[in-house]
Amino acid sequence: MEAPAQEWLARFFAYLRTERRLSPRTLDAYRHDLAALVGFCNDHDVATWRDLDAHRVRAFVAARHRAGLSGRSLQRQLSSIRALYRYLLREGEAAHDPAADVRAPRSGRRLPTTLDVEQVGRLVGFTGTTPLDRRDRALLELCYSSGLRLAELVGLDLPDLDLRDATVRVTGKGAKSRVVPVGRCAVAALEAWLAVRGELAGADQRALFVSQGGRRLAPRSVQARLRVRALGQGLERSVHPHMLRHSFASHLLESSGDLRAVQELLGHADIATTQVYTHLDYQHLAKVYDAAHPRARKKGREKAE
């Protein structure tokens, strides 16, 4: 693509960073998606963003699908293209959105993986009273208690936490703020961490969770600590921070059945995003039904009984 088109792409990323205040991880996803599009445009003599039409976008999607990308990944790439063109349309650099009517091929719905209640209890039940032990227990309890995203968790500052009211103010996607409750176990773990936090953090450090060197804890460090804690507690599966968020949503929905409340607590803009957890709940109910209902049991089991 010509230099002006690349300049508009740089302006778009600056807009995402400064105006929409997207997280570095989300920005990287946009860069990855649009880099693939730029490569396609370079191979097909598309010089400017005005030259890209629906026919070429469909060809791009087909090429990526042949390369092995799933429908879910292609849908995300189309969303990135639409976001770019919303910006270009606003700035008068495009006359239409070539991806507006392009759809990604369907793929099987992948349900989020969760821990059950007993596994969560094992995960946070490790012993130890060092500052790092207390920090790890507090961040895991809070992540599960309040259903936080990883970026939300590491972005928390001390003033965001109100232990007297048992709430935390979270800045989510698109710089949207929400206040969510903090459970009893998480409050106790946070109080224990705050009692020793000063041994690691300087007086001018605002971050709630800090590293051994006193700096704000990085997302990769949280991921690494969670893997260590999961292995130490004998959880024979790959555990990541978002699994705790999935577990929070699944357990809450299973107990309450209130999808709208779960949506608000998770900070989902669209309730359709939250509805994936109803499928998890249905899966659980279906297993119970298959195991217990006389008309659902396998014939072999009926005879044995």
C-alpha positions in Angstrom: 0.0 0.0 0.0 1.1 3.6 -0.6 2.6 5.7 2.1 -0.5 7.8 2.8 -2.5 4.6 3.4 0.1 3.5 6.0 -0.1 6.9 7.6 -3.8 6.6 8.0 -3.3 3.2 9.6 -0.8 4.8 12.1 -3.4 7.5 12.9 -6.0 4.8 13.5 -3.8 3.1 16.0 -3.2 6.4 17.8 -6.9 7.0 17.9 -7.4 3.5 19.5 -4.7 4.2 22.0 -5.6 7.8 23.0 -9.3 8.3 22.4 -10.7 4.8 22.9 -7.9 4.0 25.5 -7.7 0.3 24.5 -5.3 -2.0 26.3 -1.9 -2.8 24.8 -3.1 -6.4 24.3 -6.2 -5.3 22.3 -4.0 -2.9 20.2 -1.7 -5.8 19.4 -4.7 -7.8 18.2 -5.8 -4.9 15.9 -2.2 -4.6 14.6 -2.0 -8.3 13.9 -5.4 -8.4 12.0 -4.7 -5.3 9.9 -1.1 -6.3 9.1 -2.6 -9.4 7.5 -5.0 -7.2 5.5 -2.1 -4.9 4.4 -0.1 -7.9 3.2 -3.1 -9.0 1.2 -3.6 -5.5 -0.3 0.1 -5.4 -1.3 -0.2 -8.7 -3.1 -3.4 -7.5 -4.9 -2.4 -4.0 -6.0 -4.7 -2.2 -3.5 -2.9 1.1 -3.1 -5.3 3.1 -0.9 -8.1 2.4 1.5 -10.6 3.7 -1.0 -9.5 1.0 -3.5 -10.5 -1.8 -1.2 -14.0 -3.2 -2.1 -16.3 -5.9 -0.9 -15.1 -8.4 -3.5 -11.5 -8.0 -2.3 -12.5 -8.3 1.3 -14.3 -11.6 0.5 -11.2 -12.8 -1.3 -9.1 -11.9 1.8 -11.5 -13.8 4.1 -11.4 -16.8 1.7 -7.6 -16.8 1.6 -7.3 -16.7 5.3 -9.9 -19.5 5.7 -7.9 -21.7 3.3 -4.8 -20.9 5.4 -6.5 -22.5 8.4 -8.1 -19.6 10.3 -11.3 -20.5 12.1 -14.6 -18.7 11.6 -14.2 -17.0 15.0 -10.7 -15.6 14.1 -12.0 -14.4 10.7 -14.9 -12.7 12.4 -12.5 -10.9 14.7 -10.4 -9.8 11.6 -13.6 -8.5 9.9 -14.4 -6.6 13.1 -11.0 -5.0 13.0 -11.5 -3.9 9.4 -15.0 -2.4 10.2 -13.4 -0.5 13.1 -10.8 0.9 10.8 -13.4 2.0 8.2 -15.6 3.6 10.9 -12.6 5.8 11.6 -11.8 6.4 8.0 -15.4 7.3 7.3 -15.4 9.7 10.2 -12.3 11.4 8.9 -13.6 11.5 5.3 -10.9 9.2 4.0 -13.3 6.5 2.8 -16.7 6.6 1.1 -18.0 3.3 2.3 -17.1 0.2 4.5 -16.2 -2.7 2.2 -16.5 -5.2 5.0 -20.0 -4.1 6.1 -21.9 -7.0 4.4 -19.1 -9.6 4.4 -19.6 -12.5 6.8 -17.1 -15.0 8.1 -17.8 -18.8 7.6 -19.4 -20.4 10.6 -17.4 -22.6 13.0 -18.4 -24.7 15.9 -19.0 -22.7 19.1 -16.1 -23.0 21.5 -17.3 -22.9 25.1 -15.1 -21.3 27.7 -13.3 -23.6 30.1 -13.9 -23.3 33.8 -12.9 -24.7 37.1 -15.5 -26.2 39.4 -16.0 -24.8 42.9 -13.8 -27.4 44.6 -11.0 -26.7 42.1 -11.1 -23.0 42.8 -11.0 -23.7 46.5 -7.9 -25.9 46.0 -6.3 -23.2 43.8 -6.5 -20.4 46.4 -5.9 -22.8 49.4 -2.1 -22.8 49.3 -0.3 -22.1 52.6 2.4 -19.5 53.2 2.5 -16.1 54.9 5.3 -14.3 52.9 4.3 -11.0 51.2 4.4 -12.9 47.8 2.1 -15.6 49.2 -0.3 -13.0 50.5 -0.2 -11.1 47.2 -0.8 -14.2 45.1 -3.7 -15.3 47.3 -5.3 -11.8 47.2 -5.1 -11.4 43.4 -6.5 -14.8 42.7 -9.3 -14.4 45.2 -10.2 -11.0 43.8 -10.0 -12.2 40.2 -12.5 -15.0 41.0 -14.6 -13.0 43.4 -15.3 -10.1 41.1 -14.8 -11.7 37.6 -12.1 -9.3 36.5 -10.2 -9.4 33.2 -6.4 -9.7 33.5 -5.9 -6.1 32.3 -8.4 -4.9 34.8 -6.7 -6.8 37.6 -3.2 -5.4 37.0 -4.5 -1.9 36.3 -6.1 -1.5 39.8 -4.8 1.3 42.0 -5.1 1.5 45.7 -7.9 4.1 45.6 -10.0 1.8 43.4 -10.5 -0.6 46.3 -13.1 0.1 49.1 -12.8 -2.7 51.6 -15.2 -1.0 54.0 -17.9 -1.1 51.3 -16.5 -4.4 49.9 -16.4 -3.0 46.3 -13.8 -2.3 43.7 -14.0 0.2 40.8 -12.8 -1.3 37.6 -11.8 0.3 34.3 -12.8 -2.1 31.5 -12.7 -2.1 27.8 -13.2 1.3 26.1 -12.3 3.0 29.4 -15.7 2.1 30.7 -15.9 2.1 34.5 -18.0 -0.2 36.7 -18.2 -0.9 40.4 -18.4 -4.6 41.4 -18.7 -6.3 44.8 -15.8 -8.1 46.5 -16.6 -11.3 48.3 -15.8 -12.1 52.0 -12.9 -14.4 51.2 -11.4 -11.8 48.8 -11.7 -9.0 51.4 -9.9 -11.1 54.0 -7.1 -11.9 51.5 -6.8 -8.3 50.4 -6.6 -7.1 54.0 -3.8 -9.6 54.7 -1.9 -8.4 51.5 -2.3 -4.7 52.3 -0.8 -5.3 55.8 2.5 -6.3 54.2 2.3 -4.5 50.8 4.6 -1.8 52.1 7.4 -4.3 52.4 7.5 -4.4 48.6 6.0 -1.1 47.4 7.3 2.4 47.9 5.1 5.2 49.3 4.5 6.7 45.9 3.4 3.4 44.2 -0.3 3.5 43.4 -0.7 0.0 42.0 -2.6 -2.4 44.2 -0.5 -5.4 43.1 3.2 -5.0 42.8 6.2 -7.2 41.9 9.0 -8.2 44.3 10.8 -5.1 43.0 8.0 -2.8 43.9 6.7 -2.1 40.4 3.2 -2.6 39.1 2.7 -6.4 38.5 2.7 -7.2 34.8 0.1 -9.4 33.1 2.7 -12.0 32.2 3.8 -12.2 35.8 0.2 -12.9 36.9 -0.1 -15.7 34.3 3.2 -17.2 35.4 2.2 -17.1 39.1 -1.1 -18.7 38.4 0.6 -21.6 36.6 2.9 -22.1 39.5 0.1 -22.0 42.0 -2.1 -24.4 40.0 0.7 -26.9 39.7 1.6 -26.6 43.3 -2.0 -27.3 44.3 -2.2 -30.4 42.1 -4.5 -29.0 39.4 -3.6 -31.2 36.4 -4.7 -28.7 33.7 -3.6 -25.5 32.2 -5.0 -22.6 34.3 -5.0 -19.0 33.1 -6.5 -15.8 34.6 -9.5 -15.7 32.2 -10.5 -19.1 33.4 -11.2 -17.6 36.8 -13.4 -15.0 35.1 -15.2 -17.7 33.2 -15.6 -19.7 36.5 -17.0 -16.6 38.3 -19.6 -16.1 35.5 -20.6 -19.8 35.3 -20.9 -20.3 39.0 -22.9 -17.1 39.5 -25.3 -17.8 36.7 -25.7 -21.4 37.9 -26.7 -20.2 41.3 -28.8 -17.1 40.4 -30.0 -17.6 36.8 -29.8 -13.8 36.4 -28.2 -13.3 33.1 -28.6 -9.5 33.1 -26.8 -9.2 36.4 -23.9 -11.4 35.3 -23.6 -9.2 32.2 -23.4 -6.0 34.3 -20.8 -7.6 36.7 -18.6 -8.8 33.7 -18.9 -5.4 32.0 -20.2 -6.9 28.7 -21.6 -4.3 26.4 -23.8 -6.9 24.6 -25.7 -9.6 26.5 -25.1 -12.0 23.6 -21.5 -12.2 24.8 -22.7 -13.3 28.3 -25.1 -15.8 26.9 -22.3 -18.3 26.2 -22.4 -19.1 29.9 -26.0 -20.3 29.6 -24.7 -23.0 27.3 -22.2 -24.0 30.0 -25.1 -24.2 32.5 -27.2 -26.2 30.0 -24.3 -28.6 29.5 -24.2 -29.2 33.3 -28.0 -29.7 33.5 -27.9 -32.1 30.5 -25.3 -34.2 32.2 -27.3 -34.4 35.4 -30.4 -35.3 33.4 -28.7 -38.0 31.4 -27.3 -39.5 34.6 -30.4 -39.4 36.7 -33.6 -39.4 34.6 -35.1 -42.9 34.0 -36.0 -42.2 30.4 -32.5 -40.8 29.7 -30.4 -43.6 31.0 -28.6 -46.1 28.8 -30.4 -49.4 28.4 -27.4 -51.3 29.8 -27.6 -49.3 33.0 -31.4 -49.9 33.3 -30.9 -53.6 33.1 -28.0 -53.6 35.6 -30.2 -51.7 38.1 
